[in-house]
Amino acid sequence: MAFDTAMILIKFSPESLKIVQEQTFSDVQPCSLLQDFNRFLNRVMAQPVPLSKGKRQPIQKWAALLNDELTEPDSPTLKRPLTIHYPSVLGLYLLVRTAGFGRIITAGTRKFQLVINDTMMAQWQQLSATEQYFSLLDAWLTRGHAGIIGEDLGSRDDRILGCAGVNFLRQGLFTEDPIRPLGLEVLPSQLGAYNVSLLRLFGLVKLQWQDSRQLKHLQFTPLGVVLFNRFHKSIDLEGLAIPRGCEDELYEVDGMQKVVQPWREDIRQLLHPPKIDAFKSYIINVLLFAYKCRRTLIVPAEATLDQLANAILSAFSFSNHQLFYFFCEDCYGHSYHIEHPLLQQPDVDHTDDICLKDLPLVPGDHLTFIYDLDIEWAFTLQIVDGVDEKPDGIILTEAKGEAPREY
């Protein structure tokens, strides 16, 4: 059945533009976003943040300590709250990942830590408060996937403006009318409690929590109405507005900067991806943590992941009779697979087409190599360093610990 669809596009009226132009942005205006975000960064810079094994979220004890420092701490009612019961902390964690400030490193058998990205910190310190605000808004709206912080919104698009839960925030458009009781009931789960808290931290809504998982009141501010109506894209499907995420222009390179610069003369630059140094080869530690064994390889940057897989299996005396894939993350925490060509998954890169130089790797990063999809041998690849010498092929330089038997 064919449907007549139309894009719903909202542009600024002079009155709306004036709201954005006259808004003051500082550590505490329009809310406490920048102040609380910097508190998170200061803790990461002081000491790596221990993350949980499953969702790779900050552990509860750490989350509770940061929560106590926030301008408006969350108030869990449970005797033994979990990290998810501190939605403001979880929201700030999403911003740290999607803005590129936090890198996850391995620290033992399935032990993960969040460390600071010094390159992004250097950029951050050169930005004005207004530029910092819109940089974080860009990271949240365009890259804020729920899966990055171990959450699941149950939608095709798990970012705030693309998920089904956004429908409970609007009646076709976003307005200053208070959200109805049904919306208040479902928003923490359908939109994510962390996203609800970020709405407040960005100064886009005024809200009251009844407890850590139930809303009592939520109402958009004038700034929230203007920005969300401007950035949100939806499809009109026979009178029903279906969320489609952000306006396409925001997904372009430096999209947010191009959009907001005409609004504010004080916006000259926003955060941008860090420049990655190109090396001719990489020193890689390949580990099977559970078996306390390690192999160190020097891998030319031009080697394909197929060749790297063969070298790993050979170094551990494994056969190469099973399928495999690599699990990677970009600098913003978004994960992706690079798979054996025989898996033939649509829209997925294959290991015989992708070279090591195609991955945005920096020393300290790690990848996961999964071999044999039934047993799932999980090898952790730690990028130790990059070097400017190019060997003729992949070289095994060190072997520690006895490798397990494959079968």
C-alpha positions as MATLAB code, in Angstrom:
seq = 'MAFDTAMILIKFSPESLKIVQEQTFSDVQPCSLLQDFNRFLNRVMAQPVPLSKGKRQPIQKWAALLNDELTEPDSPTLKRPLTIHYPSVLGLYLLVRTAGFGRIITAGTRKFQLVINDTMMAQWQQLSATEQYFSLLDAWLTRGHAGIIGEDLGSRDDRILGCAGVNFLRQGLFTEDPIRPLGLEVLPSQLGAYNVSLLRLFGLVKLQWQDSRQLKHLQFTPLGVVLFNRFHKSIDLEGLAIPRGCEDELYEVDGMQKVVQPWREDIRQLLHPPKIDAFKSYIINVLLFAYKCRRTLIVPAEATLDQLANAILSAFSFSNHQLFYFFCEDCYGHSYHIEHPLLQQPDVDHTDDICLKDLPLVPGDHLTFIYDLDIEWAFTLQIVDGVDEKPDGIILTEAKGEAPREY';
ca = [
       0.000    0.000    0.000;
       1.414    3.397   -0.933;
       1.167    6.255    1.524;
       1.338    9.947    0.824;
       4.110   11.225    3.063;
       5.304   14.750    3.657;
       8.283   16.061    5.583;
       7.445   18.268    8.530;
       9.974   21.115    8.481;
      10.016   23.848   11.088;
      11.973   27.066   10.551;
      12.621   29.898   12.968;
      10.205   32.764   13.263;
      11.751   36.118   14.276;
      10.331   35.625   17.774;
      11.858   32.148   18.077;
      15.235   33.296   16.813;
      15.231   36.074   19.396;
      14.846   33.492   22.192;
      18.059   31.749   21.083;
      19.963   34.979   20.440;
      19.152   36.440   23.857;
      19.784   33.233   25.834;
      22.756   33.388   28.189;
      24.988   30.314   28.201;
      27.264   29.711   31.189;
      28.135   27.042   33.735;
      24.697   27.487   35.315;
      22.563   28.837   32.463;
      20.177   27.827   30.986;
      20.753   25.068   33.574;
      23.685   23.306   35.228;
      24.828   21.246   32.217;
      28.332   22.656   31.820;
      29.042   22.771   35.536;
      27.983   19.151   36.069;
      29.660   17.937   32.874;
      32.960   19.463   34.020;
      32.581   17.719   37.370;
      32.325   14.423   35.501;
      35.406   15.264   33.416;
      37.417   16.264   36.486;
      36.752   12.895   38.091;
      37.817   11.023   34.944;
      40.993   13.088   34.684;
      41.809   12.412   38.337;
      41.411    8.632   38.070;
      40.107    6.078   35.523;
      36.452    5.245   36.099;
      35.689    1.555   36.810;
      32.929    0.241   34.544;
      30.550   -2.677   35.011;
      31.212   -5.869   33.033;
      27.862   -6.136   31.279;
      26.601   -2.677   30.329;
      29.979   -1.002   30.810;
      28.418    1.768   32.861;
      30.181    3.476   35.784;
      29.877    1.191   38.794;
      27.232    2.099   41.381;
      29.677    3.332   44.011;
      31.298    5.767   41.589;
      27.924    6.940   40.266;
      26.706    7.633   43.805;
      29.793    9.727   44.606;
      29.433   11.854   41.469;
      25.689   12.209   42.033;
      26.352   13.799   45.419;
      28.456   16.479   43.681;
      25.845   17.454   41.096;
      23.960   20.739   41.293;
      20.646   18.868   41.569;
      21.451   15.308   42.704;
      19.063   12.470   41.891;
      17.334   10.928   44.931;
      16.975    7.152   44.552;
      14.378    5.666   46.881;
      15.757    2.120   46.828;
      17.943    0.920   49.692;
      20.452   -0.470   47.193;
      20.187    1.704   44.072;
      21.939    0.754   40.848;
      23.662    3.065   38.383;
      20.439    3.292   36.343;
      18.793    4.923   39.367;
      21.109    7.927   38.875;
      19.768    9.106   35.480;
      21.658   12.405   35.575;
      24.974   10.572   35.982;
      24.048    8.176   33.192;
      23.070   11.096   30.931;
      26.368   12.852   31.572;
      28.166    9.576   30.849;
      26.427    9.439   27.459;
      27.667   12.948   26.671;
      31.229   12.071   27.704;
      31.211    9.117   25.296;
      29.400   10.704   22.355;
      31.404   13.942   22.524;
      34.620   11.894   22.341;
      35.985   12.696   25.814;
      35.987    9.161   27.214;
      37.855    6.118   25.907;
      37.252    2.637   27.277;
      40.321    0.515   27.950;
      40.677   -3.047   29.214;
      42.254   -3.587   32.605;
      42.171   -7.372   33.042;
      39.716  -10.195   32.537;
      36.552   -8.428   31.402;
      37.524   -5.385   33.440;
      36.929   -2.041   31.773;
      37.862    1.524   32.658;
      36.930    4.910   31.266;
      39.902    7.219   30.682;
      40.099   10.761   29.353;
      40.853   11.672   25.747;
      43.464   14.402   26.163;
      43.078   15.632   22.572;
      39.394   16.403   23.078;
      40.104   18.050   26.435;
      42.521   20.453   24.734;
      39.763   21.430   22.297;
      37.181   21.768   25.070;
      39.260   24.250   27.017;
      39.471   26.557   23.997;
      35.695   26.831   23.562;
      33.369   29.461   25.014;
      30.430   28.375   27.169;
      28.052   28.845   24.214;
      30.275   26.713   21.969;
      30.547   24.041   24.659;
      26.773   23.937   25.074;
      26.052   23.437   21.367;
      28.908   20.941   21.018;
      27.292   18.753   23.672;
      23.836   19.277   22.160;
      25.224   18.083   18.823;
      26.793   14.995   20.415;
      23.559   14.099   22.195;
      21.121   14.591   19.329;
      23.175   13.151   16.466;
      25.272   10.434   18.163;
      23.475    9.692   21.445;
      22.658    6.023   20.822;
      21.261    4.262   23.889;
      23.431    1.207   23.238;
      26.610    3.224   23.831;
      25.790    3.266   27.545;
      24.244   -0.206   27.669;
      20.599    0.906   27.451;
      17.840   -0.109   25.011;
      14.871    2.042   23.991;
      13.302   -0.697   21.891;
      13.081    1.520   18.805;
      14.568    1.365   15.340;
      16.442    4.560   16.157;
      17.622    4.616   19.770;
      18.524    8.318   19.848;
      16.184   10.752   21.559;
      14.681   12.453   18.503;
      14.286    9.234   16.536;
      12.817    6.880   19.129;
       9.107    6.198   19.539;
       9.141    7.728   23.023;
       9.544   11.235   21.609;
       5.886   11.098   20.553;
       4.891   11.467   24.220;
       6.732   14.810   24.311;
       4.754   16.470   21.536;
       1.407   16.910   19.883;
       2.697   17.123   16.319;
       4.938   19.951   17.557;
       6.668   20.647   20.863;
       4.843   23.182   23.008;
       5.044   24.662   26.491;
       1.964   22.737   27.592;
       2.616   20.349   30.508;
       3.038   16.718   29.449;
      -0.075   14.661   30.130;
      -0.204   11.936   32.843;
       0.137    9.086   30.317;
       3.280   10.648   28.926;
       4.708   11.161   32.407;
       4.099    7.493   33.143;
       5.874    6.065   30.097;
       8.633    8.599   29.379;
      11.256    7.157   31.770;
      11.120    3.826   29.937;
      10.161    4.883   26.386;
      12.536    7.851   26.183;
      15.045    6.715   28.784;
      15.297    8.294   32.220;
      18.815    9.491   31.322;
      17.410   11.401   28.315;
      14.733   12.954   30.513;
      17.469   14.148   32.883;
      19.461   15.550   29.961;
      16.423   17.549   28.873;
      16.591   19.255   32.264;
      20.377   19.637   32.304;
      20.283   21.362   28.896;
      17.603   23.719   30.226;
      15.046   22.480   27.685;
      12.421   21.415   30.236;
      11.350   21.954   33.798;
      10.586   18.704   35.558;
       9.887   17.074   38.890;
      10.543   13.437   39.739;
       8.110   11.616   41.974;
      10.838    9.059   42.626;
      13.948    7.929   40.726;
      11.892    6.217   37.981;
       8.560    8.090   37.937;
       7.864   11.624   36.720;
       5.535   14.049   38.486;
       5.757   17.016   36.096;
       7.482   17.912   32.804;
       7.056   21.058   30.745;
       9.182   22.477   27.917;
      10.882   25.848   28.359;
      10.700   28.423   25.551;
      14.280   27.480   24.594;
      13.354   23.785   24.505;
      10.334   24.428   22.298;
      12.378   26.472   19.821;
      15.361   24.106   19.557;
      13.450   20.828   19.426;
      10.973   22.133   16.847;
      13.916   23.379   14.768;
      16.028   20.214   14.979;
      13.379   17.490   14.937;
      12.448   15.726   11.712;
       9.346   13.610   11.267;
       7.249   12.152    8.487;
       3.556   12.927    8.147;
       1.916    9.572    7.412;
      -1.779   10.181    6.772;
      -1.999   12.616    9.657;
       0.340   10.674   11.969;
       3.752   12.257   12.614;
       6.399    9.499   12.718;
       9.754   10.456   14.320;
      12.747   10.342   11.996;
      15.423   11.889   14.185;
      17.315   15.092   13.435;
      17.156   17.278   10.373;
      19.522   15.880    7.748;
      21.731   18.972    7.853;
      22.792   18.148   11.418;
      24.319   14.842   10.272;
      26.614   16.554    7.781;
      30.261   17.241    8.622;
      30.240   20.176   11.065;
      26.464   20.241   10.592;
      25.572   21.761   13.947;
      28.167   24.481   13.520;
      26.779   25.443   10.096;
      23.247   25.572   11.490;
      23.866   27.601   14.650;
      26.563   30.052   13.544;
      24.017   32.380   11.841;
      22.060   32.522   15.107;
      24.891   33.567   17.395;
      27.928   35.751   16.671;
      29.752   34.166   19.641;
      29.873   30.734   17.973;
      33.090   30.407   15.971;
      33.913   26.725   16.399;
      32.526   23.540   17.924;
      34.134   20.261   18.881;
      35.348   18.257   15.921;
      36.827   14.758   15.577;
      40.455   14.565   16.704;
      43.133   14.184   14.068;
      44.450   10.630   14.033;
      48.182   10.173   13.503;
      48.975    7.827   10.629;
      51.546    5.117   11.362;
      53.181    2.657    8.993;
      52.597   -0.209   11.439;
      51.196   -0.979   14.878;
      52.375   -2.924   17.889;
      49.435   -5.016   19.074;
      49.080   -7.185   22.157;
      46.638  -10.038   21.571;
      45.334  -11.510   24.821;
      43.225  -14.384   26.045;
      42.700  -13.032   29.543;
      41.042  -16.143   30.928;
      44.081  -18.248   29.982;
      46.706  -15.667   30.978;
      48.442  -15.786   27.639;
      49.553  -13.026   25.286;
      51.051  -12.690   21.847;
      52.626   -9.454   20.586;
      52.493   -8.648   16.884;
      53.883   -5.910   14.666;
      51.247   -5.357   11.993;
      51.675   -3.175    8.886;
      48.927   -0.567    8.578;
      48.152   -1.878    5.094;
      47.436   -5.416    6.353;
      43.808   -6.460    5.950;
      41.848   -7.700    8.923;
      41.722  -11.055    7.148;
      45.508  -11.191    7.296;
      45.486  -10.054   10.918;
      42.995  -12.796   11.818;
      45.194  -15.428   10.182;
      48.242  -14.157   12.082;
      46.399  -14.248   15.427;
      45.167  -17.785   14.892;
      48.629  -18.937   13.857;
      50.226  -17.264   16.891;
      47.897  -19.206   19.205;
      48.209  -22.458   17.203;
      44.538  -22.376   16.212;
      43.207  -23.650   12.918;
      41.507  -21.311   10.484;
      38.443  -23.438    9.746;
      35.750  -21.325   11.431;
      34.088  -17.983   10.755;
      35.066  -14.860   12.673;
      34.504  -11.126   13.046;
      36.075   -8.076   14.673;
      34.140   -5.898   17.123;
      35.238   -2.251   17.094;
      34.261    1.128   18.537;
      34.827    4.559   17.051;
      36.008    7.517   19.113;
      32.385    8.355   19.992;
      31.576    4.927   21.450;
      29.546    3.691   18.495;
      30.220   -0.030   17.956;
      30.321   -1.941   14.685;
      31.291   -5.350   13.278;
      33.737   -6.174   10.495;
      32.887   -9.710    9.461;
      34.234  -12.708    7.586;
      33.097  -12.323    3.937;
      31.234  -15.652    4.023;
      28.817  -14.268    6.640;
      27.349  -12.068    3.895;
      25.536   -9.686    6.227;
      24.037   -6.630    4.487;
      25.536   -3.195    5.153;
      28.508   -4.674    7.025;
      32.175   -4.282    6.086;
      34.173   -7.440    5.464;
      37.598   -8.382    6.755;
      39.097   -8.862    3.290;
      38.202   -5.268    2.312;
      39.214   -3.374    5.466;
      42.831   -2.638    6.350;
      44.183   -1.684    9.752;
      44.823    1.835    8.446;
      41.086    2.200    7.729;
      40.311    2.065   11.460;
      40.761    5.294   13.475;
      43.190    3.675   15.916;
      45.259    5.417   18.563;
      47.554    3.835   21.153;
      45.451    2.610   24.067;
      42.487    1.564   21.921;
      41.324   -2.035   21.867;
      39.430   -4.306   19.496;
      37.819   -7.681   20.023;
      38.376  -10.605   17.679;
      35.724  -13.321   17.887;
      36.670  -16.678   16.375;
      34.284  -19.631   15.913;
      30.725  -18.370   16.241;
      29.671  -21.446   18.233;
      32.407  -21.380   20.882;
      33.186  -17.650   20.543;
      36.844  -17.455   21.425;
      37.237  -13.784   22.400;
      40.689  -12.308   21.788;
      41.352   -8.782   23.064;
      43.607   -6.671   20.855;
      45.352   -3.807   22.609;
      46.937   -1.142   20.405;
      50.217   -0.604   22.269;
      51.824    1.894   19.931;
      52.280    3.015   16.354;
      55.675    2.982   14.643;
      57.015    4.518   11.441;
      58.690    1.354   10.194;
      56.947   -1.021    7.826;
      57.808   -4.726    8.052;
      57.328   -7.000    5.039;
      54.483   -8.799    6.818;
      52.932   -9.417   10.226;
      55.641  -10.390   12.723;
      55.229  -12.260   16.020;
      57.676  -10.609   18.429;
      56.766  -12.117   21.809;
      54.740  -15.011   23.219;
      53.858  -15.335   26.907;
      51.775  -18.078   28.468;
      50.637  -21.395   27.049;
      47.800  -21.123   24.547;
      44.683  -23.227   25.222;
      43.699  -26.072   22.965;
      41.201  -25.004   20.335;
      39.073  -28.143   20.747;
];
